[in-house]
């Protein structure tokens, strides 16, 4: 029986000490969460170097020819980064882009409300 096996991670703990072991496990995909570009991602992760560490994890996975997808949860606080993330996916040759909509979000302990959206003529708008 065949199973789809994926690794879902924020990518920050993928480093030279463990990338060979990760590659040996033969995951179908390594799904890496990105909450935005640069400071947006850092703010969501509450760590100044989170974006840099995540990028290093992505690059290590790609260096081992692992299939990588970006996982992006759209919120009121990061929706502006969606176009830049799609450009990043293309520039970095990321295999897939997966997104989901969070109808409310907690940032720094504060609930930021409901994100409303619609689709019209192929465009996502709020």
N, CA, C and O of each residue as an XYZ file, in Angstrom:
504
protein
N       0.849     -1.164      0.000
C       0.000      0.000      0.000
C       0.902      1.236      0.000
O       1.863      1.311      0.766
N       0.587      2.199     -0.861
C       1.359      3.426     -0.931
C       0.720      4.493     -0.053
O      -0.501      4.640     -0.017
N       1.553      5.221      0.642
C       1.101      6.332      1.466
C       1.801      7.595      1.028
O       2.967      7.567      0.633
N       1.088      8.704      1.100
C       1.680     10.014      0.908
C       2.242     10.430      2.259
O       1.519     10.452      3.254
N       3.519     10.756      2.296
C       4.148     11.149      3.550
C       4.778     12.520      3.351
O       5.643     12.702      2.495
N       4.337     13.469      4.147
C       4.877     14.819      4.059
C       5.409     15.278      5.396
O       4.988     14.803      6.450
N       6.322     16.189      5.336
C       6.848     16.847      6.522
C       6.306     18.256      6.521
O       6.482     18.989      5.548
N       5.654     18.643      7.592
C       5.136     19.995      7.723
C       5.934     20.698      8.812
O       6.014     20.220      9.944
N       6.525     21.843      8.460
C       7.461     22.502      9.362
C       7.494     24.003      9.094
O       7.038     24.473      8.052
N       8.041     24.740     10.051
C       8.302     26.152      9.786
C       9.682     26.328      9.172
O      10.062     27.440      8.804
N      10.432     25.244      9.058
C      11.720     25.249      8.372
C      12.898     25.728      9.186
O      14.039     25.589      8.745
N      12.663     26.291     10.365
C      13.750     26.913     11.114
C      14.719     25.915     11.737
O      15.845     26.279     12.074
N      14.301     24.673     11.894
C      15.195     23.671     12.484
C      15.829     22.754     11.439
O      16.543     21.813     11.787
N      15.571     23.026     10.163
C      16.261     22.291      9.106
C      17.623     22.944      8.944
O      17.719     24.127      8.619
N      18.662     22.176      9.169
C      20.010     22.744      9.095
C      20.984     21.692      8.576
O      20.593     20.545      8.358
N      22.239     22.062      8.377
C      23.210     21.101      7.826
C      23.374     19.829      8.655
O      23.787     18.797      8.125
N      23.058     19.891      9.945
C      23.222     18.704     10.790
C      22.139     17.654     10.572
O      22.329     16.494     10.937
N      20.997     18.039      9.978
C      19.907     17.065      9.840
C      19.345     16.925      8.425
O      18.491     16.071      8.189
N      19.806     17.746      7.481
C      19.207     17.713      6.143
C      19.422     16.372      5.444
O      18.546     15.920      4.706
N      20.563     15.733      5.659
C      20.783     14.425      5.016
C      19.791     13.394      5.537
O      19.272     12.592      4.761
N      19.521     13.402      6.833
C      18.555     12.467      7.418
C      17.144     12.751      6.886
O      16.393     11.826      6.578
N      16.799     14.025      6.783
C      15.490     14.396      6.233
C      15.372     13.885      4.798
O      14.344     13.326      4.419
N      16.412     14.076      4.011
C      16.392     13.615      2.619
C      16.275     12.100      2.539
O      15.583     11.586      1.661
N      16.939     11.372      3.439
C      16.883      9.904      3.443
C      15.480      9.380      3.719
O      15.136      8.279      3.288
N      14.670     10.153      4.429
C      13.325      9.703      4.786
C      12.363      9.713      3.598
O      11.261      9.168      3.676
N      12.788     10.335      2.502
C      12.049     10.260      1.238
C      10.602     10.762      1.350
O       9.670     10.097      0.899
N      10.433     11.924      1.948
C       9.106     12.528      2.025
C       8.607     12.857      0.628
O       9.393     13.209     -0.252
N       7.302     12.741      0.424
C       6.721     13.166     -0.849
C       6.860     14.675     -1.027
O       7.159     15.155     -2.120
N       6.644     15.409      0.048
C       6.790     16.858      0.047
C       7.254     17.319      1.414
O       6.954     16.699      2.434
N       7.990     18.417      1.416
C       8.292     19.136      2.646
C       7.505     20.439      2.563
O       7.806     21.307      1.744
N       6.500     20.565      3.415
C       5.668     21.763      3.441
C       6.214     22.734      4.467
O       6.305     22.413      5.652
N       6.578     23.920      4.011
C       7.191     24.908      4.890
C       6.276     26.122      4.999
O       5.907     26.731      3.995
N       5.921     26.462      6.226
C       5.028     27.588      6.483
C       5.768     28.905      6.362
O       6.832     29.096      6.951
N       5.189     29.807      5.590
C       5.651     31.189      5.516
C       4.445     32.083      5.785
O       3.395     31.928      5.161
N       4.601     33.005      6.702
C       3.507     33.904      7.063
C       3.594     35.235      6.351
O       2.781     36.128      6.590
N       4.570     35.373      5.485
C       4.772     36.609      4.751
C       6.242     36.720      4.385
O       7.022     35.787      4.570
N       6.593     37.869      3.869
C       7.972     38.148      3.475
C       8.646     38.969      4.573
O       8.059     39.912      5.103
N       9.872     38.605      4.904
C      10.695     39.390      5.822
C      10.061     39.658      7.168
O       9.750     38.738      7.924
N       9.874     40.942      7.456
C       9.396     41.347      8.781
C       7.989     40.846      9.096
O       7.666     40.625     10.263
N       7.157     40.664      8.092
C       5.822     40.117      8.347
C       5.955     38.728      8.953
O       5.330     38.428      9.970
N       6.765     37.884      8.334
C       6.980     36.530      8.852
C       7.608     36.584     10.248
O       7.192     35.857     11.151
N       8.602     37.442     10.415
C       9.258     37.564     11.720
C       8.270     37.967     12.808
O       8.319     37.434     13.917
N       7.376     38.899     12.503
C       6.383     39.346     13.486
C       5.439     38.210     13.871
O       5.137     38.024     15.050
N       4.971     37.450     12.879
C       4.080     36.333     13.172
C       4.779     35.289     14.038
O       4.170     34.711     14.938
N       6.048     35.053     13.763
C       6.803     34.015     14.485
C       7.456     34.532     15.762
O       8.034     33.766     16.532
N       7.356     35.851     15.974
C       7.917     36.500     17.164
C       9.402     36.212     17.335
O       9.890     35.956     18.435
N      10.096     36.263     16.214
C      11.535     36.029     16.229
C      12.157     36.817     15.084
O      11.746     36.673     13.933
N      13.142     37.647     15.395
C      13.735     38.549     14.406
C      14.402     37.821     13.246
O      14.482     38.367     12.146
N      14.876     36.616     13.469
C      15.599     35.890     12.416
C      14.793     34.746     11.803
O      15.351     33.909     11.093
N      13.497     34.700     12.069
C      12.672     33.578     11.599
C      12.660     33.467     10.081
O      12.803     32.367      9.547
N      12.493     34.581      9.375
C      12.435     34.535      7.911
C      13.747     34.001      7.336
O      13.737     33.147      6.450
N      14.850     34.494      7.829
C      16.161     34.042      7.357
C      16.339     32.546      7.604
O      16.809     31.827      6.722
N      15.971     32.074      8.789
C      16.113     30.650      9.119
C      15.211     29.790      8.244
O      15.610     28.706      7.820
N      14.004     30.262      7.972
C      13.085     29.522      7.111
C      13.644     29.436      5.691
O      13.586     28.377      5.067
N      14.182     30.537      5.180
C      14.790     30.522      3.842
C      15.952     29.537      3.772
O      16.109     28.823      2.782
N      16.756     29.503      4.818
C      17.875     28.553      4.840
C      17.357     27.122      4.796
O      17.937     26.276      4.115
N      16.264     26.838      5.519
C      15.655     25.508      5.472
C      15.151     25.159      4.088
O      15.332     24.035      3.620
N      14.516     26.124      3.427
C      14.032     25.907      2.057
C      15.206     25.598      1.131
O      15.157     24.645      0.353
N      16.257     26.404      1.218
C      17.411     26.211      0.334
C      18.098     24.872      0.582
O      18.549     24.228     -0.365
N      18.183     24.449      1.830
C      18.774     23.142      2.114
C      17.934     22.023      1.504
O      18.476     21.086      0.918
N      16.621     22.120      1.640
C      15.743     21.096      1.044
C      15.902     21.062     -0.467
O      16.014     19.985     -1.054
N      15.913     22.224     -1.101
C      16.068     22.275     -2.554
C      17.431     21.732     -2.977
O      17.550     21.126     -4.042
N      18.465     21.943     -2.151
C      19.808     21.444     -2.496
C      19.862     19.919     -2.506
O      20.750     19.328     -3.121
N      18.901     19.280     -1.815
C      18.813     17.815     -1.786
C      17.735     17.305     -2.737
O      17.347     16.138     -2.678
N      17.255     18.182     -3.609
C      16.217     17.848     -4.593
C      14.915     17.368     -3.954
O      14.196     16.554     -4.534
N      14.620     17.867     -2.776
C      13.344     17.550     -2.142
C      12.265     18.445     -2.728
O      12.521     19.606     -3.046
N      11.066     17.912     -2.871
C       9.936     18.723     -3.320
C       9.481     19.566     -2.134
O       9.242     19.055     -1.040
N       9.368     20.863     -2.378
C       9.020     21.809     -1.320
C       7.759     22.551     -1.712
O       7.590     22.955     -2.862
N       6.871     22.725     -0.736
C       5.770     23.643     -0.964
C       5.737     24.674      0.152
O       6.141     24.421      1.287
N       5.244     25.839     -0.217
C       5.039     26.915      0.738
C       3.609     26.830      1.220
O       2.686     26.612      0.435
N       3.433     27.005      2.520
C       2.096     27.011      3.113
C       1.862     28.380      3.733
O       2.603     28.820      4.612
N       0.828     29.034      3.261
C       0.553     30.422      3.641
C      -0.881     30.543      4.100
O      -1.807     30.259      3.339
N      -1.074     30.966      5.344
C      -2.403     31.235      5.867
C      -2.665     32.721      5.734
O      -1.966     33.539      6.332
N      -3.668     33.069      4.952
C      -3.993     34.470      4.683
C      -4.787     35.047      5.853
O      -5.802     34.489      6.268
N      -4.303     36.175      6.375
C      -4.999     36.900      7.441
C      -5.038     38.377      7.077
O      -4.454     38.801      6.080
N      -5.726     39.143      7.890
C      -5.749     40.592      7.696
C      -4.337     41.173      7.779
O      -4.030     42.148      7.092
N      -3.484     40.591      8.605
C      -2.167     41.152      8.875
C      -1.100     40.780      7.851
O      -0.020     41.370      7.853
N      -1.378     39.813      6.975
C      -0.334     39.428      6.014
C      -0.822     39.358      4.573
O      -0.049     39.006      3.682
N      -2.062     39.678      4.331
C      -2.620     39.547      2.985
C      -1.853     40.354      1.951
O      -1.809     39.974      0.781
N      -1.241     41.472      2.368
C      -0.488     42.310      1.439
C       0.748     41.602      0.898
O       1.289     42.010     -0.130
N       1.204     40.542      1.574
C       2.403     39.818      1.140
C       2.118     38.708      0.124
O       3.048     38.101     -0.407
N       0.850     38.443     -0.146
C       0.523     37.352     -1.077
C       1.190     37.520     -2.445
O       1.799     36.560     -2.917
N       1.114     38.673     -3.111
C       1.782     38.786     -4.412
C       3.292     38.545     -4.326
O       3.865     37.902     -5.206
N       3.934     39.053     -3.283
C       5.378     38.852     -3.123
C       5.707     37.384     -2.870
O       6.735     36.895     -3.338
N       4.854     36.679     -2.141
C       5.089     35.247     -1.909
C       4.948     34.444     -3.193
O       5.694     33.490     -3.410
N       4.012     34.816     -4.035
C       3.867     34.124     -5.315
C       5.081     34.376     -6.208
O       5.528     33.471     -6.913
N       5.616     35.595     -6.184
C       6.846     35.881     -6.928
C       8.022     35.099     -6.344
O       8.865     34.586     -7.080
N       8.065     35.014     -5.013
C       9.113     34.255     -4.335
C       9.057     32.788     -4.750
O      10.089     32.173     -5.019
N       7.845     32.230     -4.800
C       7.684     30.833     -5.209
C       8.281     30.606     -6.588
O       8.994     29.628     -6.811
N       7.994     31.499     -7.495
C       8.504     31.351     -8.858
C      10.021     31.528     -8.903
O      10.721     30.732     -9.530
N      10.525     32.555     -8.248
C      11.959     32.840     -8.273
C      12.787     31.734     -7.623
O      13.903     31.451     -8.058
N      12.238     31.111     -6.586
C      12.957     30.065     -5.845
C      12.664     28.661     -6.388
O      13.189     27.673     -5.873
N      11.834     28.576     -7.418
C      11.469     27.287     -8.017
C      10.847     26.343     -6.985
O      11.167     25.156     -6.922
N       9.947     26.914     -6.179
C       9.204     26.129     -5.197
C       8.136     25.353     -5.951
O       7.448     25.903     -6.811
N       8.000     24.079     -5.627
C       7.137     23.188     -6.402
C       5.650     23.520     -6.323
O       4.936     23.444     -7.322
N       5.187     23.890     -5.125
C       3.760     24.172     -4.961
C       3.562     25.317     -3.979
O       4.427     25.616     -3.156
N       2.404     25.945     -4.090
C       2.000     26.996     -3.155
C       0.630     26.615     -2.635
O      -0.310     26.434     -3.408
N       0.521     26.496     -1.334
C      -0.738     26.137     -0.703
C      -1.146     27.280      0.205
O      -0.334     27.766      0.992
N      -2.385     27.712      0.108
C      -2.848     28.769      1.006
C      -4.212     28.414      1.553
O      -4.981     27.660      0.957
N      -4.477     28.985      2.701
C      -5.788     28.837      3.320
C      -6.149     30.164      3.960
O      -5.284     31.001      4.221
N      -7.410     30.340      4.202
C      -7.910     31.591      4.741
C      -8.256     31.398      6.214
O      -9.015     30.496      6.567
N      -7.702     32.237      7.057
C      -8.046     32.234      8.471
C      -9.049     33.354      8.678
O      -8.774     34.510      8.356
N     -10.199     33.016      9.211
C     -11.255     34.022      9.326
C     -11.051     34.992     10.475
O     -11.803     35.957     10.612
N     -10.084     34.757     11.269
C      -9.706     35.681     12.328
C      -8.271     35.361     12.689
O      -7.798     34.264     12.393
N      -7.571     36.274     13.313
C      -6.185     35.970     13.652
C      -5.800     36.613     14.977
O      -6.335     37.645     15.381
N      -4.866     35.969     15.621
C      -4.319     36.463     16.878
C      -2.887     36.892     16.620
O      -2.060     36.070     16.228
N      -2.581     38.148     16.830
C      -1.228     38.672     16.716
C      -0.929     39.406     18.019
O      -1.696     40.269     18.446
N       0.182     39.059     18.641
C       0.582     39.671     19.909
C      -0.546     39.628     20.938
O      -0.743     40.577     21.697
N      -1.286     38.513     20.952
C      -2.338     38.322     21.946
C      -3.619     39.085     21.682
O      -4.494     39.127     22.547
N      -3.756     39.696     20.502
C      -4.951     40.475     20.183
C      -5.658     39.838     19.001
O      -5.033     39.576     17.973
N      -6.960     39.586     19.132
C      -7.736     39.057     18.018
C      -8.030     40.186     17.056
O      -8.535     41.234     17.459
N      -7.717     39.979     15.772
C      -7.791     41.046     14.779
C      -9.048     41.009     13.906
O      -9.128     41.751     12.928
N     -10.018     40.175     14.229
C     -11.268     40.212     13.498
C     -11.348     39.233     12.352
O     -10.512     38.341     12.210
N     -12.351     39.413     11.552
C     -12.676     38.482     10.477
C     -12.210     39.054      9.142
O     -12.418     40.230      8.843
N     -11.588     38.212      8.364
C     -11.161     38.591      7.022
C     -12.263     38.183      6.051
O     -12.634     37.011      5.978
N     -12.771     39.133      5.325
C     -13.794     38.859      4.320
C     -13.124     38.890      2.953
O     -12.239     39.707      2.702
N     -13.551     37.998      2.081
C     -12.939     37.973      0.763
C     -13.954     37.531     -0.274
O     -15.018     37.003      0.051
N     -13.605     37.758     -1.510
C     -14.425     37.311     -2.621
C     -13.541     37.056     -3.820
O     -12.386     37.481     -3.857
N     -14.083     36.368     -4.787
C     -13.338     36.115     -6.021
C     -14.155     36.673     -7.175
O     -15.339     36.371     -7.319
N     -13.511     37.485     -7.987
C     -14.175     38.094     -9.129
C     -13.198     38.139    -10.297
O     -12.112     38.707    -10.182
N     -13.587     37.538    -11.429
C     -12.767     37.537    -12.632
C     -11.351     37.044    -12.355
O     -10.385     37.543    -12.932
N     -11.240     36.070    -11.477
C      -9.944     35.465    -11.203
C      -9.100     36.219    -10.203
O      -7.955     35.838     -9.960
N      -9.628     37.274     -9.618
C      -8.879     38.054     -8.637
C      -9.455     37.835     -7.252
O     -10.669     37.742     -7.072
N      -8.581     37.757     -6.300
C      -8.983     37.645     -4.903
C      -8.992     39.057     -4.336
O      -8.002     39.776     -4.468
N     -10.095     39.472     -3.705
C     -10.138     40.816     -3.143
C     -10.759     40.765     -1.756
O     -11.468     39.822     -1.405
N     -10.474     41.808     -0.975
C     -11.004     41.905      0.386
C     -11.841     43.136      0.509
O     -12.384     43.409      1.579
